[in-house]
Amino acid sequence: MAWWRRRRREEWEPFDIFGREFDFIDEIFERMVRDIEEMFRRFERGEGEMKPIIRGFSIRIGPDGKPEIKEFGTKPEISETGIEERKPLIDVIETDEEVQVIAEMPGVSKEDIELNATERELEIKAESENRRYYERVELPCEVIPDSAKARYNNGVLEVIFKKKYPEKKGKKIKVE
């Protein structure tokens, strides 16, 4: 943990209403700084060319009230094919009867995309001449893999699954 963060925490700890709930932001920031420093060291040694870095994270509050963090972007490693592997930015939307997975993967065509699904997970692979994406997405509930419908348009992949056990809506009963 950064020295400035520790010092501030010690000074404000009696007034801290969140406790250590947001320490994950410090961890992600420090990991990103290490990755950037390593990239510059490799560049100085002449081990690679300078390429743009696409890296980030999204935070949202889950159904249990706790923050959910998802990383996306390039990994600091380069695969055996010489292409940087990226994690697509992914959003999972659950409705009463369906689960929708949206992945942003610019720079590939639909022929480059390979999807594999189980009842609880979706594996996304895509590789073109200069881009490579890979991610395993844990689904929020059990789905029917054979019901999957996938579309890819303008760099956005959308996969829709039917839930295995959809939430049943009750019938309204009139009281007389």
PALUM-887279 format. One line per 4 residues: number of its first residue (from 1); for each residue x, y, z of N, C-alpha, C, O. Coordinates in nm, 4 decimals. Example, Ala and Ser with C-alpha at 12.3 -4.5 7.8 and 13.67 -1.06 7.14 Angstrom:
1	1.3190,-0.5690,0.7800,1.2300,-0.4500,0.7800,1.3200,-0.3300,0.7800,1.4236,-0.3319,0.8465 | 1.2850,-0.2250,0.7080,1.3670,-0.1060,0.7140,1.2900,0.0030,0.7870,1.3409,0.1138,0.8039
//
This chain:
1	0.0854,-0.1172,0.0000,0.0000,0.0000,0.0000,0.0898,0.1232,0.0000,0.1939,0.1241,0.0657 | 0.0508,0.2254,-0.0722,0.1290,0.3477,-0.0843,0.1414,0.4181,0.0511,0.0489,0.4145,0.1323 | 0.2557,0.4817,0.0745,0.2810,0.5477,0.2041,0.1806,0.6590,0.2301,0.1381,0.6792,0.3438 | 0.1420,0.7327,0.1233,0.0488,0.8438,0.1435,-0.0887,0.7939,0.1841,-0.1600,0.8608,0.2589
5	-0.1262,0.6763,0.1350,-0.2564,0.6207,0.1693,-0.2571,0.5732,0.3144,-0.3547,0.5943,0.3865 | -0.1466,0.5083,0.3577,-0.1373,0.4626,0.4967,-0.1437,0.5799,0.5923,-0.2143,0.5751,0.6931 | -0.0693,0.6861,0.5605,-0.0651,0.8023,0.6497,-0.2037,0.8656,0.6611,-0.2488,0.8994,0.7705 | -0.2703,0.8812,0.5470,-0.4023,0.9415,0.5485,-0.5004,0.8549,0.6268,-0.5842,0.9070,0.7004
9	-0.4903,0.7230,0.6111,-0.5806,0.6334,0.6815,-0.5618,0.6461,0.8324,-0.6596,0.6496,0.9070 | -0.4363,0.6529,0.8778,-0.4096,0.6643,1.0209,-0.4676,0.7929,1.0777,-0.5201,0.7942,1.1891 | -0.4581,0.9011,1.0008,-0.5096,1.0291,1.0481,-0.6620,1.0317,1.0526,-0.7210,1.0931,1.1416 | -0.7258,0.9646,0.9557,-0.8711,0.9742,0.9425,-0.9457,0.8498,0.9908,-1.0685,0.8460,0.9830
13	-0.8758,0.7497,1.0397,-0.9395,0.6242,1.0775,-1.0578,0.6399,1.1730,-1.1576,0.5701,1.1555 | -1.0517,0.7283,1.2732,-1.1693,0.7416,1.3611,-1.2946,0.7912,1.2887,-1.4063,0.7695,1.3357 | -1.2758,0.8585,1.1730,-1.3895,0.9157,1.0998,-1.4258,0.8350,0.9757,-1.5181,0.8714,0.9029 | -1.3542,0.7260,0.9512,-1.3708,0.6492,0.8282,-1.4957,0.5613,0.8362,-1.4989,0.4639,0.9115
17	-1.5993,0.5962,0.7576,-1.7237,0.5186,0.7612,-1.7173,0.3958,0.6707,-1.7977,0.3040,0.6870 | -1.6233,0.3919,0.5754,-1.6144,0.2799,0.4825,-1.5160,0.1732,0.5277,-1.5169,0.0626,0.4735 | -1.4310,0.2032,0.6257,-1.3315,0.1059,0.6683,-1.2344,0.0778,0.5561,-1.1830,0.1703,0.4931 | -1.2091,-0.0479,0.5309,-1.1128,-0.0874,0.4278,-1.1835,-0.1391,0.3021,-1.1247,-0.2148,0.2249
21	-1.3082,-0.0991,0.2813,-1.3873,-0.1475,0.1688,-1.3258,-0.1135,0.0329,-1.3419,-0.1899,-0.0623 | -1.2561,-0.0008,0.0220,-1.2071,0.0431,-0.1086,-1.0567,0.0256,-0.1248,-0.9963,0.0926,-0.2086 | -0.9948,-0.0627,-0.0467,-0.8523,-0.0915,-0.0622,-0.8225,-0.1519,-0.1987,-0.7103,-0.1397,-0.2478 | -0.9202,-0.2166,-0.2608,-0.8997,-0.2779,-0.3911,-0.8603,-0.1746,-0.4960,-0.7896,-0.2082,-0.5910
25	-0.9040,-0.0506,-0.4814,-0.8675,0.0532,-0.5783,-0.7168,0.0787,-0.5713,-0.6510,0.0934,-0.6743 | -0.6628,0.0837,-0.4499,-0.5176,0.0994,-0.4341,-0.4435,-0.0173,-0.4986,-0.3426,0.0029,-0.5662 | -0.4928,-0.1388,-0.4780,-0.4268,-0.2562,-0.5346,-0.4273,-0.2514,-0.6868,-0.3253,-0.2803,-0.7494 | -0.5389,-0.2158,-0.7469,-0.5472,-0.2078,-0.8926,-0.4554,-0.0978,-0.9451,-0.3855,-0.1175,-1.0445
29	-0.4552,0.0176,-0.8790,-0.3701,0.1283,-0.9214,-0.2223,0.0882,-0.9146,-0.1469,0.1144,-1.0083 | -0.1812,0.0256,-0.8058,-0.0414,-0.0169,-0.7923,-0.0046,-0.1211,-0.8976,0.1067,-0.1182,-0.9501 | -0.0963,-0.2135,-0.9297,-0.0692,-0.3130,-1.0328,-0.0530,-0.2465,-1.1692,0.0331,-0.2861,-1.2478 | -0.1354,-0.1454,-1.1977,-0.1244,-0.0748,-1.3251,0.0077,0.0007,-1.3345,0.0705,0.0023,-1.4403
33	0.0506,0.0633,-1.2248,0.1787,0.1349,-1.2241,0.2930,0.0363,-1.2487,0.3841,0.0662,-1.3259 | 0.2896,-0.0815,-1.1838,0.3942,-0.1825,-1.2055,0.3977,-0.2284,-1.3509,0.5054,-0.2443,-1.4083 | 0.2792,-0.2500,-1.4114,0.2731,-0.2937,-1.5508,0.3327,-0.1884,-1.6448,0.4051,-0.2226,-1.7383 | 0.3028,-0.0627,-1.6204,0.3553,0.0451,-1.7048,0.5067,0.0556,-1.6881,0.5788,0.0713,-1.7866
37	0.5555,0.0471,-1.5643,0.7001,0.0515,-1.5416,0.7705,-0.0633,-1.6114,0.8763,-0.0432,-1.6711 | 0.7135,-0.1843,-1.6052,0.7726,-0.2999,-1.6720,0.7740,-0.2800,-1.8238,0.8709,-0.3178,-1.8896 | 0.6694,-0.2221,-1.8792,0.6652,-0.1968,-2.0226,0.7770,-0.1010,-2.0643,0.8424,-0.1223,-2.1664 | 0.7987,0.0046,-1.9853,0.9057,0.0989,-2.0172,1.0437,0.0339,-2.0035,1.1336,0.0622,-2.0827
41	1.0609,-0.0535,-1.9030,1.1899,-0.1236,-1.8887,1.2168,-0.2118,-2.0107,1.3288,-0.2148,-2.0616 | 1.1144,-0.2837,-2.0575,1.1323,-0.3674,-2.1762,1.1639,-0.2826,-2.2989,1.2466,-0.3208,-2.3817 | 1.0984,-0.1684,-2.3102,1.1228,-0.0803,-2.4239,1.2656,-0.0268,-2.4210,1.3314,-0.0207,-2.5248 | 1.3148,0.0124,-2.3016,1.4516,0.0623,-2.2884,1.5544,-0.0443,-2.3229,1.6604,-0.0127,-2.3769
45	1.5246,-0.1705,-2.2922,1.6157,-0.2804,-2.3246,1.6041,-0.3210,-2.4712,1.6813,-0.4044,-2.5183 | 1.5095,-0.2636,-2.5432,1.4917,-0.2955,-2.6845,1.4197,-0.4265,-2.7076,1.4345,-0.4868,-2.8140 | 1.3426,-0.4719,-2.6114,1.2743,-0.6004,-2.6218,1.1390,-0.5920,-2.6905,1.0727,-0.6943,-2.7078 | 1.0984,-0.4774,-2.7286,0.9683,-0.4681,-2.7936,0.9425,-0.3275,-2.8418,1.0139,-0.2335,-2.8067
49	0.8415,-0.3149,-2.9211,0.8054,-0.1826,-2.9691,0.6998,-0.1220,-2.8790,0.6271,-0.1933,-2.8098 | 0.6919,0.0075,-2.8803,0.5953,0.0779,-2.7964,0.4578,0.0690,-2.8612,0.4390,0.1126,-2.9748 | 0.3620,0.0125,-2.7886,0.2253,0.0016,-2.8370,0.1338,0.0692,-2.7361,0.1690,0.0821,-2.6188 | 0.0184,0.1119,-2.7806,-0.0725,0.1760,-2.6850,-0.1207,0.0768,-2.5798,-0.1380,-0.0420,-2.6070
53	-0.1415,0.1281,-2.4603,-0.1916,0.0462,-2.3510,-0.3401,0.0756,-2.3357,-0.3824,0.1909,-2.3261 | -0.4170,-0.0308,-2.3338,-0.5601,-0.0167,-2.3091,-0.5869,-0.1005,-2.1855,-0.5857,-0.2234,-2.1913 | -0.6110,-0.0339,-2.0742,-0.6301,-0.1061,-1.9490,-0.7218,-0.0264,-1.8594,-0.7124,0.0962,-1.8532 | -0.8084,-0.0937,-1.7917,-0.8968,-0.0250,-1.6997,-0.9781,-0.1221,-1.6188,-0.9568,-0.2432,-1.6242
57	-1.0701,-0.0689,-1.5448,-1.1583,-0.1517,-1.4662,-1.2932,-0.0834,-1.4542,-1.3042,0.0389,-1.4614 | -1.3941,-0.1646,-1.4361,-1.5275,-0.1106,-1.4118,-1.5718,-0.1585,-1.2746,-1.5429,-0.2710,-1.2341 | -1.6413,-0.0724,-1.2050,-1.6898,-0.1039,-1.0709,-1.8400,-0.0818,-1.0690,-1.8901,0.0200,-1.1169 | -1.9100,-0.1778,-1.0135,-2.0523,-0.1596,-0.9915,-2.0925,-0.2350,-0.8661,-2.0230,-0.3271,-0.8231
61	-2.2023,-0.1965,-0.8089,-2.2496,-0.2582,-0.6865,-2.3336,-0.3808,-0.7225,-2.4278,-0.3718,-0.8012 | -2.2987,-0.4941,-0.6647,-2.3688,-0.6187,-0.6917,-2.4993,-0.6273,-0.6139,-2.5302,-0.5393,-0.5336 | -2.5755,-0.7331,-0.6378,-2.7039,-0.7480,-0.5699,-2.6913,-0.7611,-0.4185,-2.7860,-0.7323,-0.3453 | -2.5737,-0.8049,-0.3712,-2.5527,-0.8182,-0.2275,-2.5034,-0.6893,-0.1634,-2.4772,-0.6860,-0.0432
65	-2.4905,-0.5816,-0.2436,-2.4472,-0.4520,-0.1907,-2.2976,-0.4328,-0.1884,-2.2504,-0.3272,-0.1462 | -2.2204,-0.5320,-0.2328,-2.0747,-0.5210,-0.2346,-2.0277,-0.4827,-0.3752,-2.0911,-0.5193,-0.4742 | -1.9168,-0.4091,-0.3836,-1.8680,-0.3696,-0.5162,-1.8129,-0.4891,-0.5943,-1.7464,-0.5762,-0.5383 | -1.8420,-0.4914,-0.7250,-1.7887,-0.5919,-0.8168,-1.6903,-0.5217,-0.9096,-1.7248,-0.4215,-0.9722
69	-1.5692,-0.5729,-0.9187,-1.4650,-0.5111,-1.0004,-1.4317,-0.6038,-1.1159,-1.4080,-0.7229,-1.0959 | -1.4301,-0.5491,-1.2369,-1.3927,-0.6253,-1.3549,-1.2833,-0.5492,-1.4273,-1.2979,-0.4306,-1.4570 | -1.1733,-0.6182,-1.4556,-1.0640,-0.5575,-1.5310,-1.0844,-0.5833,-1.6800,-1.1460,-0.6827,-1.7185 | -1.0325,-0.4934,-1.7634,-1.0346,-0.5137,-1.9066,-0.9106,-0.4483,-1.9660,-0.8450,-0.3671,-1.9007
73	-0.8789,-0.4839,-2.0899,-0.7676,-0.4214,-2.1604,-0.6562,-0.5173,-2.1929,-0.6746,-0.6390,-2.1903 | -0.5394,-0.4618,-2.2237,-0.4243,-0.5420,-2.2623,-0.3563,-0.5989,-2.1395,-0.3549,-0.5380,-2.0326 | -0.3005,-0.7164,-2.1576,-0.2183,-0.7754,-2.0535,-0.0745,-0.7338,-2.0834,-0.0411,-0.7100,-2.1994 | 0.0111,-0.7244,-1.9822,0.1487,-0.6865,-2.0105,0.2254,-0.7937,-2.0873,0.3287,-0.7634,-2.1469
77	0.1776,-0.9186,-2.0875,0.2480,-1.0250,-2.1580,0.2077,-1.0277,-2.3049,0.0983,-0.9854,-2.3421 | 0.2983,-1.0783,-2.3865,0.2688,-1.0973,-2.5282,0.2641,-1.2475,-2.5520,0.3514,-1.3200,-2.5043 | 0.1649,-1.2949,-2.6241,0.1476,-1.4383,-2.6461,0.2569,-1.4927,-2.7378,0.3370,-1.4175,-2.7932 | 0.2580,-1.6258,-2.7524,0.3579,-1.6911,-2.8372,0.3451,-1.6511,-2.9834,0.4406,-1.6660,-3.0597
81	0.2292,-1.6008,-3.0240,0.2109,-1.5566,-3.1623,0.2624,-1.4141,-3.1835,0.2647,-1.3658,-3.2966 | 0.3037,-1.3463,-3.0756,0.3537,-1.2097,-3.0868,0.2445,-1.1041,-3.0815,0.2707,-0.9861,-3.1047 | 0.1231,-1.1458,-3.0513,0.0099,-1.0523,-3.0460,-0.0280,-1.0311,-2.9006,-0.0367,-1.1267,-2.8235 | -0.0506,-0.9057,-2.8630,-0.0955,-0.8768,-2.7271,-0.2342,-0.9342,-2.7052,-0.3220,-0.9218,-2.7906
85	-0.2532,-0.9968,-2.5906,-0.3849,-1.0501,-2.5570,-0.4573,-0.9484,-2.4706,-0.4018,-0.8966,-2.3737 | -0.5812,-0.9204,-2.5065,-0.6614,-0.8214,-2.4340,-0.7805,-0.8883,-2.3687,-0.8294,-0.9916,-2.4143 | -0.8259,-0.8264,-2.2606,-0.9519,-0.8665,-2.1989,-1.0561,-0.7678,-2.2474,-1.0391,-0.6471,-2.2300 | -1.1637,-0.8163,-2.3079,-1.2669,-0.7225,-2.3530,-1.3421,-0.6630,-2.2342,-1.3495,-0.7233,-2.1272
89	-1.3968,-0.5455,-2.2546,-1.4852,-0.4851,-2.1550,-1.6176,-0.5595,-2.1647,-1.6788,-0.5653,-2.2714 | -1.6615,-0.6166,-2.0520,-1.7788,-0.7044,-2.0528,-1.8822,-0.6551,-1.9544,-1.8492,-0.6101,-1.8446 | -2.0080,-0.6640,-1.9948,-2.1189,-0.6325,-1.9072,-2.2174,-0.7488,-1.9139,-2.2460,-0.8004,-2.0220 | -2.2689,-0.7898,-1.7987,-2.3646,-0.8993,-1.7912,-2.4952,-0.8423,-1.7362,-2.4981,-0.7817,-1.6291
93	-2.6028,-0.8631,-1.8117,-2.7339,-0.8109,-1.7729,-2.8286,-0.9296,-1.7553,-2.8429,-1.0132,-1.8445 | -2.8925,-0.9350,-1.6392,-2.9853,-1.0441,-1.6084,-3.1270,-0.9894,-1.6006,-3.1533,-0.8911,-1.5313 | -3.2172,-1.0541,-1.6722,-3.3597,-1.0203,-1.6633,-3.4322,-1.1403,-1.6035,-3.3681,-1.2363,-1.5609 | -3.5650,-1.1357,-1.6001,-3.6423,-1.2466,-1.5437,-3.6225,-1.3770,-1.6201,-3.6207,-1.4842,-1.5596
97	-3.6075,-1.3693,-1.7526,-3.6018,-1.4902,-1.8343,-3.4715,-1.5097,-1.9102,-3.4486,-1.6182,-1.9637 | -3.3844,-1.4077,-1.9170,-3.2629,-1.4161,-1.9987,-3.1415,-1.3622,-1.9258,-3.1519,-1.2901,-1.8266 | -3.0244,-1.4005,-1.9792,-2.8967,-1.3428,-1.9382,-2.8300,-1.2933,-2.0661,-2.8141,-1.3678,-2.1628 | -2.7915,-1.1664,-2.0645,-2.7302,-1.1038,-2.1813,-2.5856,-1.0679,-2.1468,-2.5599,-1.0032,-2.0453
101	-2.4914,-1.1099,-2.2316,-2.3502,-1.0780,-2.2148,-2.3100,-0.9882,-2.3309,-2.3284,-1.0236,-2.4474 | -2.2545,-0.8706,-2.2978,-2.2101,-0.7752,-2.3990,-2.0600,-0.7577,-2.3828,-2.0123,-0.7283,-2.2732 | -1.9844,-0.7759,-2.4921,-1.8387,-0.7638,-2.4887,-1.7931,-0.6691,-2.5986,-1.8324,-0.6840,-2.7143 | -1.7104,-0.5720,-2.5625,-1.6546,-0.4794,-2.6611,-1.5219,-0.5360,-2.7094,-1.4275,-0.5508,-2.6318
105	-1.5159,-0.5677,-2.8394,-1.3967,-0.6280,-2.8993,-1.3707,-0.5674,-3.0369,-1.3913,-0.6347,-3.1379 | -1.3262,-0.4431,-3.0433,-1.3005,-0.3827,-3.1740,-1.1793,-0.4447,-3.2422,-1.0872,-0.4932,-3.1764 | -1.1809,-0.4423,-3.3739,-1.0644,-0.4867,-3.4509,-1.0660,-0.6318,-3.4923,-0.9673,-0.6806,-3.5474 | -1.1755,-0.7031,-3.4675,-1.1871,-0.8410,-3.5142,-1.3154,-0.8533,-3.5953,-1.4053,-0.7700,-3.5841
109	-1.3230,-0.9578,-3.6771,-1.4462,-0.9820,-3.7524,-1.5209,-1.0973,-3.6858,-1.4656,-1.1673,-3.6008 | -1.6449,-1.1162,-3.7243,-1.7244,-1.2202,-3.6588,-1.6693,-1.3600,-3.6863,-1.6916,-1.4516,-3.6072 | -1.5979,-1.3772,-3.7969,-1.5373,-1.5068,-3.8279,-1.4214,-1.5385,-3.7325,-1.3856,-1.6552,-3.7165 | -1.3630,-1.4376,-3.6698,-1.2505,-1.4564,-3.5777,-1.2943,-1.4947,-3.4371,-1.2101,-1.5285,-3.3539
113	-1.4243,-1.4902,-3.4089,-1.4751,-1.5096,-3.2733,-1.5167,-1.6548,-3.2520,-1.5839,-1.7149,-3.3358 | -1.4751,-1.7094,-3.1380,-1.5131,-1.8446,-3.0986,-1.5756,-1.8378,-2.9594,-1.5154,-1.7839,-2.8666 | -1.6953,-1.8920,-2.9453,-1.7663,-1.8908,-2.8178,-1.7919,-2.0337,-2.7719,-1.8311,-2.1191,-2.8514 | -1.7696,-2.0591,-2.6437,-1.8003,-2.1884,-2.5822,-1.8768,-2.1601,-2.4548,-1.8350,-2.0774,-2.3737
117	-1.9893,-2.2287,-2.4366,-2.0729,-2.2016,-2.3195,-2.1067,-2.3288,-2.2445,-2.1262,-2.4355,-2.3028 | -2.1128,-2.3135,-2.1123,-2.1676,-2.4160,-2.0244,-2.2869,-2.3526,-1.9546,-2.3250,-2.2398,-1.9857 | -2.3452,-2.4247,-1.8611,-2.4598,-2.3693,-1.7895,-2.4219,-2.2512,-1.7014,-2.5075,-2.1683,-1.6704 | -2.2941,-2.2412,-1.6597,-2.2523,-2.1359,-1.5657,-2.1431,-2.0440,-1.6189,-2.1010,-1.9522,-1.5485
121	-2.0957,-2.0666,-1.7431,-1.9800,-1.9899,-1.7895,-1.9826,-1.9729,-1.9411,-2.0298,-2.0596,-2.0145 | -1.9306,-1.8587,-1.9858,-1.9141,-1.8311,-2.1285,-1.7668,-1.7999,-2.1531,-1.7093,-1.7121,-2.0887 | -1.7069,-1.8721,-2.2462,-1.5674,-1.8484,-2.2836,-1.5661,-1.7758,-2.4178,-1.6272,-1.8207,-2.5147 | -1.4955,-1.6626,-2.4219,-1.4881,-1.5807,-2.5425,-1.3439,-1.5784,-2.5900,-1.2534,-1.5421,-2.5148
125	-1.3225,-1.6177,-2.7165,-1.1902,-1.6116,-2.7793,-1.2063,-1.5409,-2.9133,-1.3034,-1.5633,-2.9856 | -1.1104,-1.4559,-2.9450,-1.1105,-1.3915,-3.0768,-0.9661,-1.3603,-3.1126,-0.8904,-1.3093,-3.0300 | -0.9285,-1.3911,-3.2359,-0.7924,-1.3594,-3.2793,-0.7941,-1.3210,-3.4262,-0.8414,-1.3958,-3.5118 | -0.7411,-1.2020,-3.4532,-0.7242,-1.1563,-3.5908,-0.5736,-1.1390,-3.6138,-0.4928,-1.1850,-3.5331
129	-0.5366,-1.0737,-3.7221,-0.3941,-1.0558,-3.7523,-0.3222,-0.9721,-3.6471,-0.2051,-0.9967,-3.6181 | -0.3914,-0.8728,-3.5893,-0.3227,-0.7847,-3.4943,-0.3933,-0.7688,-3.3600,-0.3492,-0.6891,-3.2772 | -0.5013,-0.8422,-3.3363,-0.5726,-0.8336,-3.2081,-0.6064,-0.9729,-3.1591,-0.6343,-1.0642,-3.2369 | -0.6029,-0.9862,-3.0265,-0.6402,-1.1131,-2.9649,-0.7144,-1.0824,-2.8351,-0.6671,-1.0041,-2.7527
133	-0.8305,-1.1443,-2.8177,-0.9110,-1.1261,-2.6975,-0.9373,-1.2627,-2.6344,-0.9537,-1.3633,-2.7035 | -0.9406,-1.2629,-2.5013,-0.9769,-1.3856,-2.4300,-1.0378,-1.3490,-2.2955,-0.9874,-1.2622,-2.2243 | -1.1471,-1.4169,-2.2620,-1.2100,-1.3956,-2.1308,-1.3050,-1.5102,-2.1010,-1.3714,-1.5633,-2.1900 | -1.3100,-1.5468,-1.9742,-1.4097,-1.6415,-1.9236,-1.5060,-1.5614,-1.8374,-1.4644,-1.4954,-1.7422
137	-1.6326,-1.5670,-1.8702,-1.7342,-1.4895,-1.7996,-1.8183,-1.5851,-1.7163,-1.8797,-1.6780,-1.7686 | -1.8198,-1.5604,-1.5853,-1.9055,-1.6397,-1.4970,-2.0459,-1.5811,-1.5037,-2.0660,-1.4618,-1.4807 | -2.1417,-1.6657,-1.5350,-2.2798,-1.6200,-1.5501,-2.3482,-1.6157,-1.4138,-2.3154,-1.6959,-1.3263 | -2.4430,-1.5232,-1.3940,-2.5048,-1.5056,-1.2628,-2.6009,-1.6174,-1.2221,-2.6378,-1.6280,-1.1052
141	-2.6414,-1.7004,-1.3179,-2.7322,-1.8111,-1.2884,-2.7122,-1.9174,-1.3963,-2.6379,-1.8968,-1.4922 | -2.7794,-2.0312,-1.3794,-2.7694,-2.1362,-1.4798,-2.8506,-2.0992,-1.6032,-2.9631,-2.0503,-1.5933 | -2.7908,-2.1239,-1.7202,-2.8562,-2.0935,-1.8475,-2.8628,-2.2204,-1.9323,-2.8036,-2.3228,-1.8983 | -2.9352,-2.2116,-2.0419,-2.9429,-2.3216,-2.1382,-2.8453,-2.2875,-2.2513,-2.8749,-2.2002,-2.3328
145	-2.7291,-2.3548,-2.2578,-2.6293,-2.3196,-2.3601,-2.6813,-2.3297,-2.5033,-2.6416,-2.2508,-2.5891 | -2.7696,-2.4261,-2.5299,-2.8227,-2.4431,-2.6657,-2.9155,-2.3295,-2.7084,-2.9460,-2.3161,-2.8270 | -2.9604,-2.2481,-2.6137,-3.0506,-2.1376,-2.6478,-2.9750,-2.0107,-2.6880,-3.0374,-1.9092,-2.7191 | -2.8431,-2.0152,-2.6879,-2.7621,-1.8955,-2.7120,-2.7840,-1.8381,-2.8518,-2.7892,-1.9104,-2.9513
149	-2.7966,-1.7065,-2.8555,-2.8030,-1.6320,-2.9814,-2.6957,-1.5252,-2.9722,-2.6919,-1.4490,-2.8756 | -2.6075,-1.5189,-3.0730,-2.4961,-1.4240,-3.0702,-2.5008,-1.3334,-3.1926,-2.5321,-1.3763,-3.3037 | -2.4682,-1.2048,-3.1682,-2.4573,-1.1043,-3.2746,-2.3275,-1.0287,-3.2543,-2.2841,-1.0075,-3.1410 | -2.2654,-0.9881,-3.3647,-2.1458,-0.9049,-3.3580,-2.1620,-0.7922,-3.4581,-2.1814,-0.8160,-3.5773
153	-2.1540,-0.6676,-3.4085,-2.1722,-0.5526,-3.4948,-2.0911,-0.4360,-3.4395,-2.0998,-0.4051,-3.3207 | -2.0123,-0.3713,-3.5249,-1.9335,-0.2529,-3.4875,-1.8475,-0.2744,-3.3632,-1.8382,-0.1859,-3.2782 | -1.7846,-0.3913,-3.3522,-1.6940,-0.4170,-3.2413,-1.7617,-0.4590,-3.1127,-1.6948,-0.4720,-3.0102 | -1.8930,-0.4808,-3.1144,-1.9655,-0.5199,-2.9937,-2.0295,-0.6568,-3.0159,-2.1075,-0.6767,-3.1090
157	-1.9938,-0.7509,-2.9273,-2.0507,-0.8851,-2.9291,-2.1632,-0.8914,-2.8262,-2.1466,-0.8476,-2.7123 | -2.2779,-0.9461,-2.8668,-2.3907,-0.9624,-2.7762,-2.4341,-1.1084,-2.7811,-2.4646,-1.1612,-2.8880 | -2.4367,-1.1735,-2.6646,-2.4790,-1.3128,-2.6538,-2.5959,-1.3175,-2.5557,-2.5862,-1.2668,-2.4440 | -2.7064,-1.3788,-2.5983,-2.8258,-1.3873,-2.5139,-2.8579,-1.5340,-2.4878,-2.8687,-1.6143,-2.5805
161	-2.8729,-1.5674,-2.3595,-2.9081,-1.7026,-2.3173,-3.0449,-1.7001,-2.2498,-3.0815,-1.6015,-2.1858 | -3.1195,-1.8081,-2.2642,-3.2412,-1.8288,-2.1860,-3.1990,-1.8892,-2.0519,-3.1103,-1.9743,-2.0467 | -3.2632,-1.8445,-1.9434,-3.2343,-1.8998,-1.8112,-3.2861,-2.0430,-1.8020,-3.3896,-2.0771,-1.8593 | -3.2132,-2.1247,-1.7300,-3.2565,-2.2626,-1.7101,-3.3793,-2.2682,-1.6199,-3.4720,-2.3460,-1.6429
165	-3.3779,-2.1847,-1.5176,-3.4909,-2.1774,-1.4254,-3.5387,-2.0330,-1.4199,-3.5009,-1.9593,-1.3289 | -3.6215,-1.9911,-1.5163,-3.6657,-1.8509,-1.5149,-3.7525,-1.8219,-1.3931,-3.8216,-1.9090,-1.3402 | -3.7461,-1.6964,-1.3511,-3.8289,-1.6551,-1.2383,-3.9741,-1.6566,-1.2834,-4.0098,-1.5978,-1.3855 | -4.0550,-1.7234,-1.2073,-4.1963,-1.7352,-1.2434,-4.2722,-1.6149,-1.1876,-4.2610,-1.5801,-1.0700
169	-4.3491,-1.5535,-1.2755,-4.4333,-1.4422,-1.2322,-4.5664,-1.5001,-1.1871,-4.6257,-1.5842,-1.2546 | -4.6102,-1.4549,-1.0758,-4.7369,-1.5054,-1.0239,-4.8562,-1.4451,-1.0956,-4.8440,-1.3452,-1.1665 | -4.9685,-1.5054,-1.0768,-5.0917,-1.4557,-1.1354,-5.1621,-1.3715,-1.0306,-5.1749,-1.4118,-0.9150 | -5.2074,-1.2546,-1.0719,-5.2795,-1.1671,-0.9789,-5.4179,-1.2269,-0.9515,-5.4862,-1.2773,-1.0406
173	-5.4544,-1.2188,-0.8264,-5.5837,-1.2708,-0.7850,-5.6669,-1.1557,-0.7307,-5.6228,-1.0804,-0.6439 | -5.7841,-1.1442,-0.7817,-5.8736,-1.0379,-0.7379,-5.9426,-1.0815,-0.6087,-5.9961,-1.1919,-0.5989 | -5.9399,-0.9947,-0.5132,-6.0038,-1.0231,-0.3842,-6.1450,-0.9667,-0.3892,-6.1648,-0.8496,-0.4215 | -6.2426,-1.0505,-0.3569,-6.3823,-1.0060,-0.3594,-6.4372,-0.9879,-0.2200,-6.5535,-0.9509,-0.2039
//
